[in-house]
Amino acid sequence: MRYGYWLPVFGGWLRNVEDEGMEASWDYVRRLARRSEQIGYDLTLVAELNLNDIKGVEAPSLDAWSTAAALAAVTERLELMVAVRPTFHNPALLAKQAANIDHIGGGGRLSLNVVSSWWASEAAMYGVHFEQHDDRYARTAEWLEVLDRAWKEDHFSYEGKFYKVSDTVLQPKPLTRPRPVIYAGGESEAAKELIATKCDAYVMHGDPPGRVREKVRDMSARRERLGLGPMIYGVAGYTIVRDSEEEAQKELGRITDVRQSAAGYNNYQQWLAGTQLEQRVSLEDYSVSNRGLRSGLVGTPEQVAARVEEFEEAGVDLLLLQCSPQLEEMERFAAQVINRRESRAANV
């Protein structure tokens, strides 16, 4: 199992807790990233939104791509999975940016998390065209085609419904071969078919291991039907590790004390309207993004380690974790879960 975490570019993950002690600042994320690779984390996911959908649109949020470039220069082994929304980026220009960051990091450390936009108000504020759900995936398919060819070829041309490039040259190519890993997530039929066809890895919202196992089997069957090789599978989860189950449940109660007047509630409603999730999303899920609590990574170190084992048996390669306050809770998870599992494996 590899362990990743969401970089707190929004200053936290809890919509019901105003101040989580983790400001949206370069100083904080730099400190967090450098410490994380020292204590056993493999990857950080850098989300991309120009507005803060957790704490409210007036709150600060960090830019994904400039933050990733800076982190590539101050870390040594951490994989930087940077979110990218095709409607906000020309594919050939983004391919150039990404190749440059791959070189800054020494190769093998940059990957992309391709996300279809969902926030209509943000698009309007930033002057970006907002498309309906399945149209966004049609655009994304073309976007990925241009990106892949820019990374692998020179003097290529492409003309589709959304993009046209002529005799494109991109040098230097990424150090990572055959290309940086492309992750994507989605639960609609359009999303799953696109991901199976065009991407290297499938990332899922939080769900219990049994449900995740079904998703892994479905995606694996799609890949086999297409004659393609195996994918990487990641799942989101919110972690609460405490010495007793009672303490863990007390913290769970604190963070799920839902207040519908919280600053991020209107943004959450737009996200629901712009997605096609397979399950009804509850107000408890509003408290923590990406259905993180459904993964069940809440309890004693022994209970959480056992849950991680279940995800591994379900076919999951990567856990994408959130916690709060992030630095302190990541230290706890590393010491009490990651190290515990590694010590057990070493003694088998």
C-alpha positions, 0 to 999 in steps of 0.5 A, spaced: 500 500 500 502 507 498 500 512 502 498 519 499 494 525 502 490 531 500 495 537 500 491 542 504 490 548 499 484 550 502 486 551 509 482 544 512 477 539 510 472 540 515 466 545 513 463 545 520 470 547 523 472 554 522 479 554 524 483 547 523 490 550 525 492 549 518 492 555 514 492 556 506 499 558 505 506 556 502 509 556 509 505 551 511 504 546 505 512 546 504 513 544 511 508 539 511 510 536 504 517 536 507 515 532 513 511 527 510 516 524 505 520 523 512 515 519 515 512 514 510 508 518 505 509 517 498 504 522 494 500 528 495 494 530 491 494 538 490 487 540 488 485 545 483 480 550 485 481 558 484 475 559 489 475 555 496 469 550 496 471 548 503 471 555 507 467 559 503 469 563 496 472 569 500 477 565 504 484 564 501 486 558 497 493 556 493 494 555 486 495 548 484 500 549 479 505 554 481 505 550 488 506 544 485 512 547 481 515 550 488 514 543 492 518 539 486 524 544 488 524 543 495 522 535 496 526 529 494 521 523 493 514 525 494 510 524 488 506 530 486 499 529 483 496 535 481 489 536 479 488 539 472 481 541 469 481 541 461 476 547 461 481 551 465 487 549 461 489 549 453 492 541 453 499 543 449 500 549 454 499 544 460 503 539 457 509 544 457 508 546 464 507 539 466 514 537 463 518 542 466 515 541 473 517 533 471 524 536 470 524 540 476 523 534 480 528 530 477 523 525 473 518 520 476 515 525 481 509 529 477 503 526 475 496 529 473 489 528 476 484 530 471 478 533 473 472 535 470 469 542 472 463 542 476 463 549 479 459 553 475 460 560 479 467 559 479 467 558 471 463 565 471 468 568 475 474 566 471 471 567 465 471 560 463 466 556 459 462 551 463 459 545 459 454 540 461 456 533 464 457 529 458 460 534 454 465 535 459 468 528 458 467 529 450 472 535 451 476 531 456 477 525 451 480 530 446 484 534 451 488 527 453 489 526 446 493 532 445 496 532 452 499 525 450 501 526 443 505 532 445 509 528 451 511 523 446 511 526 439 514 532 435 511 535 429 504 532 430 497 536 428 490 534 431 483 537 429 477 535 433 471 539 436 474 542 441 482 543 440 486 544 434 494 544 434 498 544 428 505 541 427 506 542 435 513 541 438 514 540 445 521 540 448 524 537 453 519 531 453 518 529 460 523 525 464 518 520 466 517 515 461 512 513 457 509 519 460 507 522 467 501 517 470 494 520 469 489 519 474 482 520 474 475 519 478 468 519 476 462 515 477 458 516 471 458 511 465 461 517 461 467 518 466 468 510 467 469 509 460 473 515 458 478 513 464 478 506 462 480 508 455 485 514 456 488 514 463 493 510 468 489 510 474 482 510 477 481 514 484 475 513 488 471 517 493 470 514 500 466 507 500 467 501 504 472 496 502 466 491 499 463 497 495 470 499 492 472 492 490 466 492 486 468 498 482 475 495 482 472 489 478 468 493 474 474 498 471 478 491 471 473 488 466 473 495 462 480 495 461 481 487 459 475 488 454 479 494 451 485 490 451 489 494 456 493 493 462 492 493 469 490 500 472 492 503 479 487 504 484 486 509 489 481 511 494 479 517 499 479 517 506 478 521 512 482 518 518 481 519 525 486 515 530 485 515 537 487 510 543 480 508 544 474 507 540 470 512 545 475 517 543 475 516 536 467 517 536 468 523 540 472 526 535 467 524 529 461 527 533 465 534 533 467 534 526 460 532 523 456 537 527 453 539 521 451 547 520 447 548 514 449 555 514 457 554 514 460 558 509 461 552 504 454 549 504 452 553 497 458 551 494 457 544 496 450 544 493 453 546 486 458 540 487 452 535 488 448 539 482 454 538 477 455 531 479 452 524 477 454 520 483 452 513 484 449 514 491 445 519 495 450 524 499 448 525 506 449 531 510 454 527 514 458 527 507 458 534 507 462 535 513 468 532 510 469 532 503 470 526 498 465 521 502 472 520 506 468 518 512 465 512 508 472 509 508 471 507 515 478 509 517 476 511 524 478 508 531 484 505 534 490 504 531 489 496 530 482 498 527 484 502 522 490 498 520 485 492 519 481 497 515 487 498 511 488 491 510 481 490 507 482 495 502 489 492 500 485 486 499 480 489 495 485 491 490 487 498 492 494 500 491 493 508 494 490 511 500 489 518 499 488 521 506 485 527 509 485 529 516 485 535 521 489 538 523 493 535 518 501 535 520 499 533 527 494 527 525 499 525 519 504 524 524 500 520 528 497 516 522 504 514 520 507 512 527 501 508 529 498 505 522 504 505 517 509 503 521 505 498 525 503 495 518 510 495 516 513 492 522 508 486 522 510 485 514 517 485 516 516 480 522 512 475 517 
